[in-house]
Amino acid sequence: MADVIDYKIYGDDMQLVEVDLDPGEGVRAEAGAMTYMGQGIVMETSASGGIMGGLKRAITGESFFITSFTNKEREKAYVAFGAPYPGKIIPLNLSELGGSFLCQKDSFLCAAMGIEVEVAFTKKIGAGLFGGEGFILQKLVGDGLAFVHAGGTIIEKHLKPGETLRVDTGCLVAFAPTVTYDIQMLGGFKNMLFGGEGLFLASMQGPGLVYLQSLPLSRLADRITAASRFSGRREEQSGIGSITNIGGGLIGNIFGKDR
């Protein structure tokens, strides 16, 4: 049974979750996620689940290690975890969500002690080969609170039985196990070549809860990379022009003196 923890989320675009722990309670987090902690919190880093458990987490894009934070004091203590990039922190009460929830890789932030983070592979080979960011999923299992992070604005969809939602694989954050997940190829030759949305979409069929994000980390990284390349080209061109101007000025001065 997972520890019962209290929490408060701070911030808007760059959020942080502060967790209050009673004596003896603990929380598990992705290595490097901790922002600050109060007196009495003891930190211990280990490969939870052994080497195989660490390798499975590494496959999903998480750290090989999991860090545990336990309150060893006789009074309440706190520890806080920050979001890795602009977006929102989503609290998931697994006891109210059927005991498990599936989420996108890299999304796990922290969870109450007793929550297990497992690897959930999609069943179909097509999804595994062509699903892009969505082909490997994490499964959070337990009966307590877990926190995941998503980029940009968060959209919450409650799918009815049989209702279908098609979404960019990177924009999928988390969903209930009752939701059927599949990968579909984007139709139309021109769409595939010039649509700019990738070749595949995730098809989600209800019933169940689905969380979406407007700014996946991969999309943000692509924009930054593209901007950096453009900026680099401009600086290079500017540098060439400056050298030419300087050289021209020097040559002009030299020949001017000769005259």
C-alpha angles and dihedrals in degrees: 000000000000123000116261106238137181122220146178127202117217130195136022115241098011102038133190130194120213115200123203115212127197117218109296095012122123145188131208123218144176110271110267096020097105115108102177140337137199131238115293097032112127118202123208125177120201143144095262109211092023128265093320091052090051092048091051091053091048089055090058091052096258127122119279088236134060120208120216123204116198130182107233095173128096091238135054117287134185141220128184134208125199130215113251096225139002113305143075137302114229119205113213118196099201093191087064094041099058098271099289142053134186121227141178119268115268091025101100113105108164143323142192116276107272097042112117123214109210136173118253116191120197113251100230122076090218091061090048094051102038108019094101111198094359102057094091119050135183122229120211112203128186144065103272143066125307129177127213129182128223133181128250118341121358120225120196117206125187105200119206121222107291094006113136129210123187116202141168106267092235093053093059111101110168141335143182119267088241089069115092112228126203141152122240128189115241108252125232129049095241091046091054094048103035107015094092092213099102128253098278140048131197112243113208120191123191164263101090150056121294128187120204132188129211097209117041116195090242092056092048090049091050091052092049092048092049091048091048092052092048091048090048092052091049092050090048092051091045090050092052091049092049092050090049092050092047091047092047091050092050093048091048092051092048094050090042091058091049090057 
